[in-house]
Amino acid sequence: MKTIAAFILSVALAAPAFAAEPMAGPRKMGHGVSVARGHDVFIELCALCHGVKGKGDGPRSTYFHKDQYIPDLTIEGFVEGRDAELLTHIREGLQRLDEPQLAMPQFKYILAEDDIKSVLAYIKTLPAKAKK
C-alpha cells in the first residue's frame, strides 16, 4: 500500500513537468502591430488549416467537409481592400455549415487586437511572397 501511495505522490509531483507548454504569445496583451508578430501567430494558430504558406493546404484541411472551403491567401488581389472584412473573420470566425462544423474559429477571446491586426498585416504579404 505504501508503494502505491508513494507512486501516486511521485506522479502527482512530476505532473507539472510533463504538462504541455502553454502556447507562446501574449494572449490578450498587445505587442504592437508587426508583420513578424503576425507571421508567428499565423504559424501557431492558422497554418494547420491555411497551410504554412497560406495556400489553404494545411494538414487539417484534409479532414474538412466537402463543402468547406479554405481560401488560397496567396492569390493576387484576394486580400486587397478587404481589411475590415478579414479582421472581422479573424475576430469572429466563420460558420458556413451547421454546428459543429465551423469553418474557422473565433480568435477574439485568445488574441490581443494588436495580434489580430498583425495576422492581417502578415496575410497581406503572402501574395508577394508567392511570386518569389
C-alpha positions in Angstrom: 0.0 0.0 0.0 2.9 2.4 0.9 4.4 1.6 -2.6 1.2 2.6 -4.3 0.9 5.8 -2.3 4.5 6.7 -3.0 4.0 6.1 -6.7 0.8 8.3 -6.8 2.6 11.0 -4.9 5.6 10.9 -7.3 3.4 11.1 -10.3 1.4 14.0 -8.9 4.6 15.9 -8.1 6.1 15.2 -11.5 2.9 16.1 -13.4 3.7 19.8 -13.9 7.0 18.7 -15.6 5.0 16.7 -18.1 2.3 19.3 -18.7 2.1 20.7 -22.2 3.9 24.0 -22.6 1.4 26.9 -22.9 1.2 28.4 -26.3 3.7 31.2 -26.8 2.3 34.7 -27.1 0.7 37.4 -25.2 -2.9 36.3 -25.3 -4.8 39.5 -24.7 -1.6 41.6 -24.1 -0.6 43.7 -27.1 2.8 43.8 -28.6 2.1 46.4 -31.3 1.3 45.5 -34.9 4.0 43.9 -36.9 4.3 41.5 -39.8 6.8 39.5 -37.8 4.4 39.0 -35.0 1.6 38.2 -37.5 3.8 35.5 -39.0 4.4 33.9 -35.6 0.7 33.9 -34.7 -0.2 32.7 -38.2 2.2 29.7 -38.0 1.0 28.9 -34.5 -2.8 29.2 -35.0 -3.7 29.4 -38.6 -1.3 27.2 -40.6 -3.0 24.0 -39.5 -5.8 24.9 -41.9 -4.4 27.6 -44.1 -1.0 26.0 -44.6 2.4 27.4 -43.8 2.4 29.5 -47.0 -1.3 30.4 -46.8 -2.4 28.3 -49.8 -5.3 26.6 -47.9 -3.5 23.3 -47.9 -2.7 22.9 -44.2 -2.8 19.3 -42.7 -6.2 19.8 -41.1 -7.8 20.8 -44.4 -7.6 17.1 -45.4 -10.4 16.4 -42.9 -12.7 19.2 -43.9 -16.2 18.5 -45.1 -16.5 18.5 -48.9 -18.5 21.8 -48.8 -15.9 23.6 -46.6 -13.5 26.0 -48.4 -10.2 27.3 -47.3 -9.1 30.2 -49.5 -5.7 30.5 -51.1 -4.4 33.7 -49.4 -1.6 33.9 -51.9 -3.8 34.8 -54.9 -3.0 38.2 -56.2 -5.8 40.7 -55.2 -7.6 38.3 -52.8 -6.9 40.3 -49.7 -6.8 43.8 -51.3 -9.4 46.3 -50.0 -10.8 43.7 -47.6 -9.1 44.8 -44.3 -12.4 45.3 -42.3 -13.9 42.1 -43.6 -10.8 40.0 -42.9 -10.3 41.5 -39.4 -14.0 40.5 -38.7 -13.4 37.0 -39.9 -10.3 36.6 -37.7 -12.1 38.0 -34.7 -15.5 36.4 -35.1 -14.6 33.3 -37.1 -16.6 31.8 -39.9 -19.5 29.4 -39.8 -20.6 28.2 -43.2 -22.2 24.9 -42.1 -24.4 23.8 -39.2 -22.8 23.4 -35.8 -20.3 21.9 -35.0 -18.7 22.3 -38.4 -17.2 25.7 -38.0 -15.1 26.8 -41.0 -12.9 29.0 -38.8 -12.9 29.5 -35.0 -13.1 32.9 -33.3 -9.8 34.3 -32.1 -11.2 37.4 -30.3 -11.0 35.6 -27.0 -7.4 34.5 -27.2 -5.6 37.1 -29.3 -5.0 40.8 -28.5 -6.3 43.3 -31.0 -2.6 44.0 -32.0 -2.1 40.3 -32.8 -5.3 40.2 -34.9 -4.1 43.2 -36.9 -0.6 41.7 -37.1 -2.0 38.5 -38.6 -3.8 40.7 -41.2 -0.5 42.5 -41.9 1.2 39.2 -42.5 -1.6 37.8 -44.7 -1.3 40.9 -46.9 2.4 39.9 -47.6 1.5 36.4 -48.8 0.7 37.2 -52.5 4.1 38.9 -52.9 5.9 36.0 -51.3 4.1 33.5 -53.6 5.6 35.3 -56.6 9.1 34.7 -55.5 
